[in-house]
Amino acid sequence: LKRTATKLSKICNDLRLLSSGPRGGLNEINLPALQPGSSIMPGKVNPVVPEVVNQVAFQIIGYDLTITLASEAGQLQLNVMEPVIAYNLLHSLELLTNAVDVLRTKCVVGITANAETCRRHLEASTAVATALTPAIGYDRAAELAKLVLSSGKTIREVLAEQPDLSEELIAQAADPHRLTRPMPSRPASQQRAED
């Protein structure tokens, strides 16, 4: 339970970060607005469900410590601490079950992508240079990435200025669908045979 609660809390931290903004944060996703906005920042949607799930996770982690201490407190074949173990275990199960249900129904199903922000982040990123590494080598890709950072231009603008790079290669390297789609995996035995 503790491990599940910890992972769930980490996911909620990611949701909070990805939805931060609208101007000073990442603002890559939009969470459902479940309450009136922030009292100090009009227009901001507070990530109330991820925050609640974080708190549930903290409680479950505390219950786990109680269970651990109560488990080691027994003597010989008898553990008089079993009532607190049972209570904390069962309460943890109930809390976690409810938290997952609320996260799914009140948050996850309503998440939308902020496509324009994501597009701007991609265009401002130097990650596309990494996709060119097989074609132009690491040193050249690193050189182009540094040029993007120092010039303030987008990676596409810098690549378009390179006379030796074809438009086809640039388009292929900068295609976000190609860069983010899952690649088919090969069995380890096949990888070793081909490498």
N, C-alpha and C positions, 0 to 999 in steps of 0.2 A: 504493500500500500504506500509506503513511504516513497519508494522509487517512482511509482505512478504519479503520486502527488507532486514530486519534484519535477518530473518531466512535464506535467500539466502546467505547473507554475512557470516553467521556462517558456513553454509555448505562449502563455499569456503575456509574459514579458516581451516576447517577440511581437505579438499583436499590438501591444501598447506602443512599442518603438515604431513599428511600421505605420501605425496610424497617427503618430505624433505630428503636430502641425496646427493649423494649416500652413503656416509660413516658416516657422523656425524648426521644424522637424522633418522627418522623411516624407510623410504624407503619401505613401505609396498605396495604402488601402484605406477604405472608409468603413468604420464600424457603425452598426445601427445606433441611432440616437435614441436612448431610452429615458432620458430626463432632459429638462431644460439645460441649455449650455452652461459653460463655466461662468461663475459670478465675476471673475476677474479678466476673462478673455472672451468677449462676445464672439459667437460663431464657432467656438471650439466644441467638439463632441468629446465628453469625458468617457474614457474606456471603463465604465463602471462594472461591466460583467467580468472582464479580465482581472480587474482589481479585486473583486469579490472572490474569484477563484484562487487568486494568489493567497488571500487570507485563509481560505479553506485549506489550502496546501500547507500553510504555516501551522495551522492547528493540527493537521494530520501528522506532520513531522514531530510536533510536540507530543502527540499521543504515542507515536512510535518510541520516543525516548522513555515515556512512562512505562510502556509495555516492556521495553528492554530492561529497565531497572527493576520492575516487578518480577520479571522472569529470573533474574539473577538473585533475587532476595529469598527464594525458596531454600529450604534446608532438606538435605537427603531426598527422600521420595515425596515430600509434601511441600506444596507451595500454597501458603495461605493467601497469597496475593492474587490468586486467579480471578476473583471478582473484578478487580481493577483492570486486569488484562482483558477479560471478556468485554467489559464495558467500553474500554478504549478501542478495542478491535472492532466491535459492532458499530460503535458510533463513527469510527473512521470510515467503515464501509458505507454507512448511510450518507455521511457528508460527501464522500467522493462520488457516489452514485448521483446524488442531487446536483453536485457541482458540474459534472460532465453533462448532465441533461440540460441544465441552464445554459452552459457555455454553448452547447450545440444549438438549442432552440432560440436563444435570445441574442446570440452573437454570430457564430460561425455561418449559419444559413443566410445571414443578412450582409455578410462582408462583400464589398464590391472593390474592384481594382480602380485606382485613380490612374487611368491609362496615360493621360497627358504627362503627369508627373513622372511616371515610370519611363516614358519615352525620353523625356528631358534628361533623366538620370543616365539612361543608356547612351544617349548622344554625348553627354559630358564625360563619360567614363573612358578610361584607357584600356578597358578589358578587351575590346575588339582587337587591339594590337596583339594580344596573346593568341587569338584565333589565327593570326597571320604567321605565327612562329614556324609552323611546318613549311610554309612557302618561302619565307624571307629570312629565317633564322632568328635566334633569340636576341643577338646583339642589335640587329636592325630594328626588331620589334620594340626593344627597350628604348632605342634612340627615338623612334617615332612617338612612343608614349611620353617621353620627356618633352618632346617638341609640342605635343598637345597641351601639356601642363604649363609650359612656359609661354606659349603663344595665346592661350585663351580660346583657341579654335576648337571645333569639334574634331573627333577622330576622322570622320568622313571628309572634312575640309582638308585636313593634313594629308590624308591618303590620296585625295584627288590631285594634290600638288606634286605627287611623286610620279615622274614620267615613266618609270619602269613597272608600275603596278597597273594592271588592266582593270577596267571598270567591272568586269565580270568577277575578278578576284576580290575586289573591294566589296562588291554587292554580296558575294557569298560570305565573306568574313564578317560583314556587318549585319547579316540577317539575324534578327533576334530569335526567330523561330528555330533556325538551325542551331544557334548557340545554346538554346535552353531546352531543346527536346531531348527526351531520354534516348540514349543510344542502345541498340540491341546488345545484350551481353553474350559473351562466348564462354563456354565451359573452360575452366582452368587448364584442362588437359589439351584442349585445342589451342589455347593461347601459347602454351609452352612449345607445342609442335611447330607453330607458325613463326615464333620469335627466334 
